[in-house]
Every structure is written in structure tokens, then in C-alpha cells.
Amino acid sequence: MGENNILNKKIKLLKILSEGCKIHPAYRAHRKATGRCNECVIVWNARLELNALDES
């Protein structure tokens, strides 16, 4: 993966995190989503993916 692709992916993930969940605005992905709300799960998965990109 090129450096530009990684940066674009990070920007996309950060945008998802910044928008958060419209149903649960207090959810900021500090802990795992319960799985009952799809938007919260998407935010949680974005956080995990961003963390993985930062580690590599």
C-alpha cells in the first residue's frame, strides 16, 4: 500500500470517527460497541482499523 493510500484511508476512518453515531451521539468508541446499533459497530470498527494502521 502506498503512502498516499494509507493517508487517504486514515482520513476516511477519522471522518467516520468524527461523525460518530447519529443515534447515540455520546458513543465515541472508547469501548467495544454492544452490537445492537449498526452505526456504533461501524464507528468501533473504524477505530480498530485506524489503530491497526498506526501500529504498522
PQR file of N, CA, C, O and H, with PARSE charges and radii, in Angstrom:
ATOM      1  N   MET A   1       0.851  -1.177   0.000 -0.4000 1.5000
ATOM      2  CA  MET A   1       0.000   0.000   0.000 -0.0000 2.0000
ATOM      3  C   MET A   1       0.896   1.239   0.000  0.5500 1.7000
ATOM      4  O   MET A   1       1.817   1.338   0.811 -0.5500 1.4000
ATOM      5  N   GLY A   2       0.631   2.174  -0.899 -0.4000 1.5000
ATOM      6  CA  GLY A   2       1.432   3.385  -0.960 -0.0000 2.0000
ATOM      7  C   GLY A   2       1.104   4.344   0.165  0.5500 1.7000
ATOM      8  O   GLY A   2       0.074   4.227   0.829 -0.5500 1.4000
ATOM      9  H   GLY A   2      -0.117   2.093  -1.558  0.4000 1.0000
ATOM     10  N   GLU A   3       2.003   5.296   0.365 -0.4000 1.5000
ATOM     11  CA  GLU A   3       1.815   6.253   1.453 -0.0000 2.0000
ATOM     12  C   GLU A   3       0.549   7.086   1.258  0.5500 1.7000
ATOM     13  O   GLU A   3      -0.156   7.382   2.222 -0.5500 1.4000
ATOM     14  H   GLU A   3       2.840   5.391  -0.174  0.4000 1.0000
ATOM     15  N   ASN A   4       0.260   7.464   0.005 -0.4000 1.5000
ATOM     16  CA  ASN A   4      -0.966   8.229  -0.271 -0.0000 2.0000
ATOM     17  C   ASN A   4      -2.209   7.421   0.048  0.5500 1.7000
ATOM     18  O   ASN A   4      -3.178   7.956   0.587 -0.5500 1.4000
ATOM     19  H   ASN A   4       0.833   7.223  -0.779  0.4000 1.0000
ATOM     20  N   ASN A   5      -2.190   6.133  -0.281 -0.4000 1.5000
ATOM     21  CA  ASN A   5      -3.339   5.280   0.004 -0.0000 2.0000
ATOM     22  C   ASN A   5      -3.575   5.151   1.508  0.5500 1.7000
ATOM     23  O   ASN A   5      -4.718   5.161   1.966 -0.5500 1.4000
ATOM     24  H   ASN A   5      -1.403   5.698  -0.719  0.4000 1.0000
ATOM     25  N   ILE A   6      -2.494   5.032   2.268 -0.4000 1.5000
ATOM     26  CA  ILE A   6      -2.611   4.915   3.723 -0.0000 2.0000
ATOM     27  C   ILE A   6      -3.182   6.196   4.304  0.5500 1.7000
ATOM     28  O   ILE A   6      -4.061   6.157   5.165 -0.5500 1.4000
ATOM     29  H   ILE A   6      -1.566   5.024   1.896  0.4000 1.0000
ATOM     30  N   LEU A   7      -2.679   7.344   3.827 -0.4000 1.5000
ATOM     31  CA  LEU A   7      -3.189   8.619   4.328 -0.0000 2.0000
ATOM     32  C   LEU A   7      -4.660   8.807   3.986  0.5500 1.7000
ATOM     33  O   LEU A   7      -5.435   9.285   4.814 -0.5500 1.4000
ATOM     34  H   LEU A   7      -1.965   7.376   3.127  0.4000 1.0000
ATOM     35  N   ASN A   8      -5.047   8.434   2.776 -0.4000 1.5000
ATOM     36  CA  ASN A   8      -6.454   8.544   2.374 -0.0000 2.0000
ATOM     37  C   ASN A   8      -7.332   7.641   3.225  0.5500 1.7000
ATOM     38  O   ASN A   8      -8.435   8.035   3.605 -0.5500 1.4000
ATOM     39  H   ASN A   8      -4.417   8.045   2.103  0.4000 1.0000
ATOM     40  N   LYS A   9      -6.862   6.440   3.530 -0.4000 1.5000
ATOM     41  CA  LYS A   9      -7.607   5.509   4.369 -0.0000 2.0000
ATOM     42  C   LYS A   9      -7.765   6.080   5.781  0.5500 1.7000
ATOM     43  O   LYS A   9      -8.843   6.004   6.370 -0.5500 1.4000
ATOM     44  H   LYS A   9      -5.966   6.121   3.222  0.4000 1.0000
ATOM     45  N   LYS A  10      -6.676   6.654   6.321 -0.4000 1.5000
ATOM     46  CA  LYS A  10      -6.735   7.255   7.652 -0.0000 2.0000
ATOM     47  C   LYS A  10      -7.724   8.417   7.688  0.5500 1.7000
ATOM     48  O   LYS A  10      -8.478   8.567   8.649 -0.5500 1.4000
ATOM     49  H   LYS A  10      -5.800   6.716   5.843  0.4000 1.0000
ATOM     50  N   ILE A  11      -7.719   9.231   6.645 -0.4000 1.5000
ATOM     51  CA  ILE A  11      -8.657  10.357   6.569 -0.0000 2.0000
ATOM     52  C   ILE A  11     -10.088   9.853   6.569  0.5500 1.7000
ATOM     53  O   ILE A  11     -10.946  10.409   7.254 -0.5500 1.4000
ATOM     54  H   ILE A  11      -7.107   9.109   5.863  0.4000 1.0000
ATOM     55  N   LYS A  12     -10.347   8.802   5.805 -0.4000 1.5000
ATOM     56  CA  LYS A  12     -11.692   8.231   5.739 -0.0000 2.0000
ATOM     57  C   LYS A  12     -12.126   7.707   7.115  0.5500 1.7000
ATOM     58  O   LYS A  12     -13.255   7.945   7.544 -0.5500 1.4000
ATOM     59  H   LYS A  12      -9.650   8.350   5.248  0.4000 1.0000
ATOM     60  N   LEU A  13     -11.232   6.998   7.795 -0.4000 1.5000
ATOM     61  CA  LEU A  13     -11.543   6.444   9.109 -0.0000 2.0000
ATOM     62  C   LEU A  13     -11.735   7.545  10.150  0.5500 1.7000
ATOM     63  O   LEU A  13     -12.627   7.452  10.994 -0.5500 1.4000
ATOM     64  H   LEU A  13     -10.315   6.804   7.446  0.4000 1.0000
ATOM     65  N   LEU A  14     -10.908   8.580  10.096 -0.4000 1.5000
ATOM     66  CA  LEU A  14     -11.053   9.697  11.028 -0.0000 2.0000
ATOM     67  C   LEU A  14     -12.364  10.437  10.811  0.5500 1.7000
ATOM     68  O   LEU A  14     -12.973  10.932  11.760 -0.5500 1.4000
ATOM     69  H   LEU A  14     -10.184   8.655   9.411  0.4000 1.0000
ATOM     70  N   LYS A  15     -12.790  10.510   9.561 -0.4000 1.5000
ATOM     71  CA  LYS A  15     -14.079  11.155   9.266 -0.0000 2.0000
ATOM     72  C   LYS A  15     -15.227  10.355   9.883  0.5500 1.7000
ATOM     73  O   LYS A  15     -16.160  10.933  10.442 -0.5500 1.4000
ATOM     74  H   LYS A  15     -12.295  10.108   8.790  0.4000 1.0000
ATOM     75  N   ILE A  16     -15.157   9.033   9.781 -0.4000 1.5000
ATOM     76  CA  ILE A  16     -16.180   8.178  10.394 -0.0000 2.0000
ATOM     77  C   ILE A  16     -16.195   8.384  11.901  0.5500 1.7000
ATOM     78  O   ILE A  16     -17.260   8.495  12.508 -0.5500 1.4000
ATOM     79  H   ILE A  16     -14.400   8.564   9.327  0.4000 1.0000
ATOM     80  N   LEU A  17     -15.004   8.435  12.507 -0.4000 1.5000
ATOM     81  CA  LEU A  17     -14.916   8.631  13.958 -0.0000 2.0000
ATOM     82  C   LEU A  17     -15.432  10.007  14.370  0.5500 1.7000
ATOM     83  O   LEU A  17     -16.086  10.146  15.404 -0.5500 1.4000
ATOM     84  H   LEU A  17     -14.138   8.345  12.014  0.4000 1.0000
ATOM     85  N   SER A  18     -15.137  11.016  13.566 -0.4000 1.5000
ATOM     86  CA  SER A  18     -15.570  12.365  13.936 -0.0000 2.0000
ATOM     87  C   SER A  18     -17.079  12.525  13.818  0.5500 1.7000
ATOM     88  O   SER A  18     -17.690  13.247  14.606 -0.5500 1.4000
ATOM     89  H   SER A  18     -14.606  10.904  12.727  0.4000 1.0000
ATOM     90  N   GLU A  19     -17.684  11.858  12.843 -0.4000 1.5000
ATOM     91  CA  GLU A  19     -19.138  11.942  12.689 -0.0000 2.0000
ATOM     92  C   GLU A  19     -19.853  11.150  13.774  0.5500 1.7000
ATOM     93  O   GLU A  19     -20.931  11.542  14.222 -0.5500 1.4000
ATOM     94  H   GLU A  19     -17.188  11.272  12.203  0.4000 1.0000
ATOM     95  N   GLY A  20     -19.261  10.043  14.197 -0.4000 1.5000
ATOM     96  CA  GLY A  20     -19.853   9.234  15.255 -0.0000 2.0000
ATOM     97  C   GLY A  20     -21.176   8.619  14.855  0.5500 1.7000
ATOM     98  O   GLY A  20     -21.495   8.511  13.671 -0.5500 1.4000
ATOM     99  H   GLY A  20     -18.386   9.725  13.833  0.4000 1.0000
ATOM    100  N   CYS A  21     -21.935   8.221  15.846 -0.4000 1.5000
ATOM    101  CA  CYS A  21     -23.237   7.596  15.633 -0.0000 2.0000
ATOM    102  C   CYS A  21     -24.323   8.652  15.776  0.5500 1.7000
ATOM    103  O   CYS A  21     -24.365   9.384  16.764 -0.5500 1.4000
ATOM    104  H   CYS A  21     -21.676   8.309  16.808  0.4000 1.0000
ATOM    105  N   LYS A  22     -25.198   8.723  14.784 -0.4000 1.5000
ATOM    106  CA  LYS A  22     -26.278   9.707  14.828 -0.0000 2.0000
ATOM    107  C   LYS A  22     -27.341   9.347  15.869  0.5500 1.7000
ATOM    108  O   LYS A  22     -28.003  10.227  16.419 -0.5500 1.4000
ATOM    109  H   LYS A  22     -25.164   8.128  13.981  0.4000 1.0000
ATOM    110  N   ILE A  23     -27.498   8.055  16.133 -0.4000 1.5000
ATOM    111  CA  ILE A  23     -28.490   7.596  17.098 -0.0000 2.0000
ATOM    112  C   ILE A  23     -27.972   7.757  18.528  0.5500 1.7000
ATOM    113  O   ILE A  23     -28.726   8.105  19.437 -0.5500 1.4000
ATOM    114  H   ILE A  23     -26.960   7.340  15.687  0.4000 1.0000
ATOM    115  N   HIS A  24     -26.679   7.499  18.714 -0.4000 1.5000
ATOM    116  CA  HIS A  24     -26.056   7.577  20.040 -0.0000 2.0000
ATOM    117  C   HIS A  24     -24.900   8.577  19.990  0.5500 1.7000
ATOM    118  O   HIS A  24     -23.743   8.168  19.890 -0.5500 1.4000
ATOM    119  H   HIS A  24     -26.066   7.217  17.976  0.4000 1.0000
ATOM    120  N   PRO A  25     -25.186   9.868  20.055 -0.5600 1.5000
ATOM    121  CA  PRO A  25     -24.125  10.870  19.905  0.2800 2.0000
ATOM    122  C   PRO A  25     -23.063  10.819  21.005  0.5500 1.7000
ATOM    123  O   PRO A  25     -21.963  11.336  20.809 -0.5500 1.4000
ATOM    124  N   ALA A  26     -23.358  10.221  22.137 -0.4000 1.5000
ATOM    125  CA  ALA A  26     -22.376  10.139  23.218 -0.0000 2.0000
ATOM    126  C   ALA A  26     -21.353   9.026  22.972  0.5500 1.7000
ATOM    127  O   ALA A  26     -20.321   8.996  23.641 -0.5500 1.4000
ATOM    128  H   ALA A  26     -24.252   9.802  22.296  0.4000 1.0000
ATOM    129  N   TYR A  27     -21.611   8.110  22.029 -0.4000 1.5000
ATOM    130  CA  TYR A  27     -20.694   6.999  21.783 -0.0000 2.0000
ATOM    131  C   TYR A  27     -19.487   7.504  20.998  0.5500 1.7000
ATOM    132  O   TYR A  27     -19.630   8.030  19.895 -0.5500 1.4000
ATOM    133  H   TYR A  27     -22.449   8.134  21.485  0.4000 1.0000
ATOM    134  N   ARG A  28     -18.304   7.341  21.574 -0.4000 1.5000
ATOM    135  CA  ARG A  28     -17.069   7.797  20.947 -0.0000 2.0000
ATOM    136  C   ARG A  28     -16.056   6.678  20.766  0.5500 1.7000
ATOM    137  O   ARG A  28     -14.867   6.949  20.597 -0.5500 1.4000
ATOM    138  H   ARG A  28     -18.188   6.913  22.471  0.4000 1.0000
ATOM    139  N   ALA A  29     -16.500   5.429  20.798 -0.4000 1.5000
ATOM    140  CA  ALA A  29     -15.669   4.254  20.544 -0.0000 2.0000
ATOM    141  C   ALA A  29     -14.531   4.105  21.555  0.5500 1.7000
ATOM    142  O   ALA A  29     -13.434   3.671  21.204 -0.5500 1.4000
ATOM    143  H   ALA A  29     -17.466   5.208  20.935  0.4000 1.0000
ATOM    144  N   HIS A  30     -14.796   4.466  22.804 -0.4000 1.5000
ATOM    145  CA  HIS A  30     -13.805   4.229  23.855 -0.0000 2.0000
ATOM    146  C   HIS A  30     -13.881   2.793  24.350  0.5500 1.7000
ATOM    147  O   HIS A  30     -12.916   2.272  24.908 -0.5500 1.4000
ATOM    148  H   HIS A  30     -15.687   4.819  23.090  0.4000 1.0000
ATOM    149  N   ARG A  31     -15.024   2.156  24.145 -0.4000 1.5000
ATOM    150  CA  ARG A  31     -15.184   0.748  24.488 -0.0000 2.0000
ATOM    151  C   ARG A  31     -15.931   0.072  23.334  0.5500 1.7000
ATOM    152  O   ARG A  31     -16.536   0.741  22.496 -0.5500 1.4000
ATOM    153  H   ARG A  31     -15.808   2.579  23.691  0.4000 1.0000
ATOM    154  N   LYS A  32     -15.880  -1.241  23.304 -0.4000 1.5000
ATOM    155  CA  LYS A  32     -16.490  -2.000  22.219 -0.0000 2.0000
ATOM    156  C   LYS A  32     -17.995  -1.744  22.156  0.5500 1.7000
ATOM    157  O   LYS A  32     -18.669  -1.639  23.181 -0.5500 1.4000
ATOM    158  H   LYS A  32     -15.389  -1.785  23.985  0.4000 1.0000
ATOM    159  N   ALA A  33     -18.503  -1.646  20.926 -0.4000 1.5000
ATOM    160  CA  ALA A  33     -19.936  -1.455  20.729 -0.0000 2.0000
ATOM    161  C   ALA A  33     -20.683  -2.726  21.131  0.5500 1.7000
ATOM    162  O   ALA A  33     -20.151  -3.832  21.025 -0.5500 1.4000
ATOM    163  H   ALA A  33     -17.956  -1.731  20.093  0.4000 1.0000
ATOM    164  N   THR A  34     -21.920  -2.553  21.593 -0.4000 1.5000
ATOM    165  CA  THR A  34     -22.698  -3.709  22.048 -0.0000 2.0000
ATOM    166  C   THR A  34     -23.145  -4.588  20.887  0.5500 1.7000
ATOM    167  O   THR A  34     -23.416  -5.773  21.078 -0.5500 1.4000
ATOM    168  H   THR A  34     -22.352  -1.655  21.679  0.4000 1.0000
ATOM    169  N   GLY A  35     -23.225  -4.025  19.697 -0.4000 1.5000
ATOM    170  CA  GLY A  35     -23.664  -4.790  18.534 -0.0000 2.0000
ATOM    171  C   GLY A  35     -25.121  -4.599  18.219  0.5500 1.7000
ATOM    172  O   GLY A  35     -25.610  -5.124  17.219 -0.5500 1.4000
ATOM    173  H   GLY A  35     -23.005  -3.061  19.542  0.4000 1.0000
ATOM    174  N   ARG A  36     -25.831  -3.857  19.049 -0.4000 1.5000
ATOM    175  CA  ARG A  36     -27.253  -3.613  18.806 -0.0000 2.0000
ATOM    176  C   ARG A  36     -27.480  -2.475  17.819  0.5500 1.7000
ATOM    177  O   ARG A  36     -28.553  -2.382  17.221 -0.5500 1.4000
ATOM    178  H   ARG A  36     -25.434  -3.430  19.861  0.4000 1.0000
ATOM    179  N   CYS A  37     -26.491  -1.614  17.640 -0.4000 1.5000
ATOM    180  CA  CYS A  37     -26.613  -0.473  16.741 -0.0000 2.0000
ATOM    181  C   CYS A  37     -25.541  -0.591  15.655  0.5500 1.7000
ATOM    182  O   CYS A  37     -24.347  -0.594  15.953 -0.5500 1.4000
ATOM    183  H   CYS A  37     -25.620  -1.690  18.125  0.4000 1.0000
ATOM    184  N   ASN A  38     -25.969  -0.686  14.404 -0.4000 1.5000
ATOM    185  CA  ASN A  38     -25.015  -0.852  13.302 -0.0000 2.0000
ATOM    186  C   ASN A  38     -24.061   0.324  13.173  0.5500 1.7000
ATOM    187  O   ASN A  38     -22.881   0.131  12.882 -0.5500 1.4000
ATOM    188  H   ASN A  38     -26.940  -0.683  14.161  0.4000 1.0000
ATOM    189  N   GLU A  39     -24.551   1.538  13.383 -0.4000 1.5000
ATOM    190  CA  GLU A  39     -23.678   2.710  13.266 -0.0000 2.0000
ATOM    191  C   GLU A  39     -22.582   2.697  14.321  0.5500 1.7000
ATOM    192  O   GLU A  39     -21.438   3.047  14.032 -0.5500 1.4000
ATOM    193  H   GLU A  39     -25.510   1.696  13.619  0.4000 1.0000
ATOM    194  N   CYS A  40     -22.918   2.298  15.536 -0.4000 1.5000
ATOM    195  CA  CYS A  40     -21.903   2.195  16.594 -0.0000 2.0000
ATOM    196  C   CYS A  40     -20.858   1.144  16.234  0.5500 1.7000
ATOM    197  O   CYS A  40     -19.670   1.338  16.495 -0.5500 1.4000
ATOM    198  H   CYS A  40     -23.847   2.013  15.771  0.4000 1.0000
ATOM    199  N   VAL A  41     -21.281   0.049  15.645 -0.4000 1.5000
ATOM    200  CA  VAL A  41     -20.351  -1.007  15.232 -0.0000 2.0000
ATOM    201  C   VAL A  41     -19.423  -0.486  14.141  0.5500 1.7000
ATOM    202  O   VAL A  41     -18.234  -0.804  14.144 -0.5500 1.4000
ATOM    203  H   VAL A  41     -22.246  -0.109  15.433  0.4000 1.0000
ATOM    204  N   ILE A  42     -19.938   0.303  13.214 -0.4000 1.5000
ATOM    205  CA  ILE A  42     -19.119   0.882  12.142 -0.0000 2.0000
ATOM    206  C   ILE A  42     -18.066   1.813  12.739  0.5500 1.7000
ATOM    207  O   ILE A  42     -16.907   1.787  12.325 -0.5500 1.4000
ATOM    208  H   ILE A  42     -20.904   0.562  13.211  0.4000 1.0000
ATOM    209  N   VAL A  43     -18.466   2.633  13.710 -0.4000 1.5000
ATOM    210  CA  VAL A  43     -17.530   3.545  14.371 -0.0000 2.0000
ATOM    211  C   VAL A  43     -16.461   2.742  15.107  0.5500 1.7000
ATOM    212  O   VAL A  43     -15.279   3.076  15.028 -0.5500 1.4000
ATOM    213  H   VAL A  43     -19.407   2.654  14.046  0.4000 1.0000
ATOM    214  N   TRP A  44     -16.858   1.697  15.816 -0.4000 1.5000
ATOM    215  CA  TRP A  44     -15.895   0.862  16.544 -0.0000 2.0000
ATOM    216  C   TRP A  44     -14.908   0.201  15.588  0.5500 1.7000
ATOM    217  O   TRP A  44     -13.705   0.186  15.852 -0.5500 1.4000
ATOM    218  H   TRP A  44     -17.819   1.426  15.880  0.4000 1.0000
ATOM    219  N   ASN A  45     -15.408  -0.346  14.478 -0.4000 1.5000
ATOM    220  CA  ASN A  45     -14.537  -0.997  13.501 -0.0000 2.0000
ATOM    221  C   ASN A  45     -13.573   0.003  12.868  0.5500 1.7000
ATOM    222  O   ASN A  45     -12.429  -0.339  12.572 -0.5500 1.4000
ATOM    223  H   ASN A  45     -16.385  -0.334  14.264  0.4000 1.0000
ATOM    224  N   ALA A  46     -14.031   1.235  12.661 -0.4000 1.5000
ATOM    225  CA  ALA A  46     -13.144   2.269  12.124 -0.0000 2.0000
ATOM    226  C   ALA A  46     -12.012   2.549  13.104  0.5500 1.7000
ATOM    227  O   ALA A  46     -10.863   2.729  12.701 -0.5500 1.4000
ATOM    228  H   ALA A  46     -14.961   1.513  12.902  0.4000 1.0000
ATOM    229  N   ARG A  47     -12.341   2.586  14.386 -0.4000 1.5000
ATOM    230  CA  ARG A  47     -11.304   2.822  15.409 -0.0000 2.0000
ATOM    231  C   ARG A  47     -10.284   1.683  15.418  0.5500 1.7000
ATOM    232  O   ARG A  47      -9.081   1.932  15.491 -0.5500 1.4000
ATOM    233  H   ARG A  47     -13.274   2.440  14.714  0.4000 1.0000
ATOM    234  N   LEU A  48     -10.754   0.442  15.345 -0.4000 1.5000
ATOM    235  CA  LEU A  48      -9.841  -0.702  15.335 -0.0000 2.0000
ATOM    236  C   LEU A  48      -8.933  -0.672  14.110  0.5500 1.7000
ATOM    237  O   LEU A  48      -7.733  -0.932  14.208 -0.5500 1.4000
ATOM    238  H   LEU A  48     -11.732   0.240  15.286  0.4000 1.0000
ATOM    239  N   GLU A  49      -9.518  -0.352  12.952 -0.4000 1.5000
ATOM    240  CA  GLU A  49      -8.738  -0.310  11.715 -0.0000 2.0000
ATOM    241  C   GLU A  49      -7.698   0.823  11.753  0.5500 1.7000
ATOM    242  O   GLU A  49      -6.569   0.655  11.293 -0.5500 1.4000
ATOM    243  H   GLU A  49     -10.492  -0.141  12.873  0.4000 1.0000
ATOM    244  N   LEU A  50      -8.094   1.968  12.304 -0.4000 1.5000
ATOM    245  CA  LEU A  50      -7.152   3.093  12.416 -0.0000 2.0000
ATOM    246  C   LEU A  50      -6.009   2.719  13.354  0.5500 1.7000
ATOM    247  O   LEU A  50      -4.851   3.023  13.068 -0.5500 1.4000
ATOM    248  H   LEU A  50      -9.012   2.104  12.678  0.4000 1.0000
ATOM    249  N   ASN A  51      -6.321   2.065  14.466 -0.4000 1.5000
ATOM    250  CA  ASN A  51      -5.279   1.623  15.395 -0.0000 2.0000
ATOM    251  C   ASN A  51      -4.321   0.650  14.711  0.5500 1.7000
ATOM    252  O   ASN A  51      -3.110   0.716  14.921 -0.5500 1.4000
ATOM    253  H   ASN A  51      -7.262   1.818  14.698  0.4000 1.0000
ATOM    254  N   ALA A  52      -4.863  -0.247  13.899 -0.4000 1.5000
ATOM    255  CA  ALA A  52      -4.021  -1.219  13.187 -0.0000 2.0000
ATOM    256  C   ALA A  52      -3.108  -0.523  12.182  0.5500 1.7000
ATOM    257  O   ALA A  52      -1.952  -0.915  12.017 -0.5500 1.4000
ATOM    258  H   ALA A  52      -5.847  -0.300  13.729  0.4000 1.0000
ATOM    259  N   LEU A  53      -3.621   0.506  11.510 -0.4000 1.5000
ATOM    260  CA  LEU A  53      -2.797   1.249  10.550 -0.0000 2.0000
ATOM    261  C   LEU A  53      -1.690   2.009  11.267  0.5500 1.7000
ATOM    262  O   LEU A  53      -0.580   2.126  10.749 -0.5500 1.4000
ATOM    263  H   LEU A  53      -4.559   0.824  11.644  0.4000 1.0000
ATOM    264  N   ASP A  54      -1.981   2.519  12.437 -0.4000 1.5000
ATOM    265  CA  ASP A  54      -0.973   3.266  13.194 -0.0000 2.0000
ATOM    266  C   ASP A  54       0.129   2.356  13.708  0.5500 1.7000
ATOM    267  O   ASP A  54       1.274   2.788  13.846 -0.5500 1.4000
ATOM    268  H   ASP A  54      -2.883   2.424  12.858  0.4000 1.0000
ATOM    269  N   GLU A  55      -0.201   1.102  13.992 -0.4000 1.5000
ATOM    270  CA  GLU A  55       0.796   0.157  14.500 -0.0000 2.0000
ATOM    271  C   GLU A  55       1.742  -0.320  13.414  0.5500 1.7000
ATOM    272  O   GLU A  55       2.893  -0.658  13.693 -0.5500 1.4000
ATOM    273  H   GLU A  55      -1.131   0.752  13.880  0.4000 1.0000
ATOM    274  N   SER A  56       1.267  -0.349  12.183 -0.4000 1.5000
ATOM    275  CA  SER A  56       2.128  -0.877  11.104 -0.0000 2.0000
ATOM    276  C   SER A  56       3.008   0.165  10.485  0.5500 1.7000
ATOM    277  O   SER A  56       3.776  -0.138   9.572 -0.5500 1.4000
ATOM    278  H   SER A  56       0.333  -0.075  11.956  0.4000 1.0000
TER
END
